[in-house]
Amino acid sequence: MLSPSDTRIAASEHREVPMLCRPPNQCASGLERHGEVRNSRPSLFGLGRIGGRSYPSELTEEIVLAGRRVTLRPIHDRDQARYDDFLSRVEPEDLRFRFGSALGEVPRSELARMTDVDYDREMAFVAATQVDGGSWEIVGDVRSHADPYGSRSEFSIVVRSDVQRLGLGRALLRKLIAYCRARRVRLLYGLVAPSNAGMLGLARELGFEVDHVPGGGTVVVSIDLRRDPKPSLAQDRAVEGETESAKLRAS
């Protein structure tokens, strides 16, 4: 965990960048270049309450990527079996990017920790799709964990290897950014392996600053959430369409 004082100011840019005070828990996966939100509507899954806490079903939304309907929702403690299956279908290289090493069988206690989150301090959004027979499977995961003051939050992300490059990583990370901004988190950051070109490209695309840590073992990507949000892909295309229409009217 980083303490509130473990930051540095990039003198040339006057911005806050988290310092590393522990070995990197590499956060990432090789990620996508295309896709946009087509439709958004509630999908409650009938998950109900978690212990004494209400499940935040209002954060659920449905999107379409490459003709495939995907539900983005907060993780639930009943997702243990789905999450275990999800991790088993992620390629070893992507697991190393996410966890810093390849995983064997994940202990049940660890699965419980990863699926039963404290929504006051952390958030995990999963991407779920429906398969034959009506069951659901998890194909992506993004999560963040805030410091004790709630002002900074570290994120990690992984997308199942067989559904990468469809825009799912972008959709998950954008959802997390919007959530953290609404929670008044000041700084969102992640630790990325220098060889993870896909994650670094996605981070730059979404407005993250990229800082190479001396020694070459880790790259820190961070975004100041007090800045105006970066337009979504759909908004970008709408602006492009308006510009083209204006050109046609003027010609």
N, C-alpha and C positions, 0 to 999 in steps of 0.2 A: 504494500500500500504506500502511496506517495503522501508525504505530509504537506500541509499547506505552504510550507516554506520551500519545498523542493521544486522550485521553478526558476527559470532564468529569463531574462529579457534580452531578446535579440536586439542589440544596440542599434543596428542599422534600420530595423523595422519597427522597434518599440512594441513588440508583441510578446505575449507570454507563451513559453514552451515548457512542457513538463520535463524535468530532469529524471534520468533513470537512477533508481537507488536499489534495484534488484535485477536479477537476470530476466531477460525479456520473456514474457509469455506470448509468443508470437501470435498476433491476431490477424487473420486474413484468410483469404482463399484466392485462387486465380479467378478473376471475375469478368463480368460481361460488358458488352458494348451496346446492346440494342434492347429496346422494349419500352413500353409506356403503360401507364394506368389507363384502362379502357372504361372501367366501371367500378364504382365503389358503393357497397351497400352492406348493412349489418349481417353478420353470420354468427349467431350466438353459440352454436355447437352444444347447447344445453349443458355447459360445464359447471354452472352454478357457483357455489362458494368454495373457497380453499381454507380449510380450518375455520378460523373466525373472521377471515377476510373475504370481501366480495371480489369476485372475478371481474376484472375491468373489461367487460364485453364491449363497451362503447369504443374501444380501441381496435376492434376487428374491422377489416375491410376486405373486399374482394377485388382482384385485378385480373387482367387477361394479358398473358405474355406469350407471343408466338402462337396464338390460338388456343392456349391452355389456360383454364381458369385456376387461379391460385388464391388461397385465402391467407392473409397476413393477420396474425392474432397473437396476443400474449400467450406465453407458454403456461401450461397447467400441470399440476402434480400428477394428473392422470396420463401425462404424455411419456412416462418413463419407458414403456415398451417401444413406443414410436420413436423416441429419441435414440434409444439403443440401436434400433434398426437403421435409423438415419446415419449414425456414426459408422456403423459397420459397412455402409455403402459409399463412404468417402474414401478417395484414394489416399495411400500413405503420404504422398507429397503434400496434399492439401491438409491432412491432419498435422503434419509437421509445421506447416505455415500457421495453423491455428493454435496448436498446443505446444510447439517447440520440440516435439518428438512424436514418433508413431505410437499409436495406442494398441494395446492388446484388448482383452475383454475388459469393459468398464465395470468397476465394482458397483453393486447396487447402491451403496451409500453415496457414491459419487453421482450416479444418475439421479438420486433423490435430491442432492444438493443443486444439480443443474436444472431440475424441473420444478422444484418447489422454491420459488424466489420470493424475496421480500420486496414487494412493489414500492415500498417507501424509499428503499435504498438502491434498488436495481431494477432493470427491466430486461426481459428477453422476448423478442418477437420471433415466431417461427412462421415459415411459409409451408402451408399444407395443401396437398392436392388429393382429390378423391380418385380412388382406383376401382377396378372392376369389383363388383360386389358391394360397393358403397362404403368401404372402409377408407380411412384417411391415412396418408403417410406424410412425414415431414421431409422436406427437400432443401430447407435452408434455415439458418439461425443467425440472428444478430442480437447482441446483448451489451448492456453497459452497466457499470457499477460506479456509483457516485462516492466521492470522498465524504467524510463526516459532516462537512459543511454544505454539501449539495451543490457546490459551485463548479466542481470539475468532475468529469466522468470518463472512465476508460472504456473503450468499446472493443469488441471482438466480433468476427463474422466468419461464417463458413457456409458454403453452398455445396450441395451434393455434386460430385464430380460429373455425373452424367447429364445434369441439367444446367451446367455453366454456359456462359456466353449467350444467355437469353434475356438478360436484363434483370434477373432476380436479385443479384447482389446490390445493384443500384437501387431497386425498389425497397429492399430491406433497409439499406443504410439511410436512404432519404426518410423513411418512416421513423427511424431512430432519431435522426437529426430533428425532425419536427417535434417528436415527443420530448426530447431533451430541451429544446428551445421553449416549449410550452411550460416545462417545469423550471424554467429560469436557470438552467445550467449554463455557466459562463463559457466553459472550455470543454470540448469533446476531443479526445485524443486516442490514438492507438499505436501499438508497437508492431512494426512490420519488418519481415525479413528483406534485406536488400535485393534478393533474387526474385521476390514476389512482384514482378512487373505489372501483373494484372491489377493487384490491389493498389499499388502506387499510382497507376494510371487512373483508376476509379477515384481515388482520393483527390488527385489534382482536378479531375473533372467536376467534382462536387464542391470544390473550393477549399480543400484542406491545404495547409502549408506543409511542406515536406522538409524535414531536417535530418541530415545524416549525422549520427552520433559518432564522435571520434573513436577509432578502432574498427569501424566498419561492420560491427555485428548486428546493428539494429538501426532502423529508420523510424523516427517519430513523425506521425502525421497528426495534425491538430487543426481545429477550426474554432474560431471565436464566434460563438453563437449570438453575440450581441450585434453582429453585423447583419445587414439585410440578407434574407435567405436567397440562395442561388435559384433562378427560375427552374422549374421542372422541365422535362423533355417536352411534355405536351404544351407548356407555356412557350417554350422556345419555338416550337413549330407554329404555334398560333401567331407569334410575332412575325416569323418569317412569312407566313401567309398574308398578314396584313401589309407587310412591306411590299410583297409582290403585287398585291391588289392595287396599292397606291401607285406603283410604277406603271401598271397597265392603264389606270385612269389618267395618269399624266401624259401617256404617250398618244 
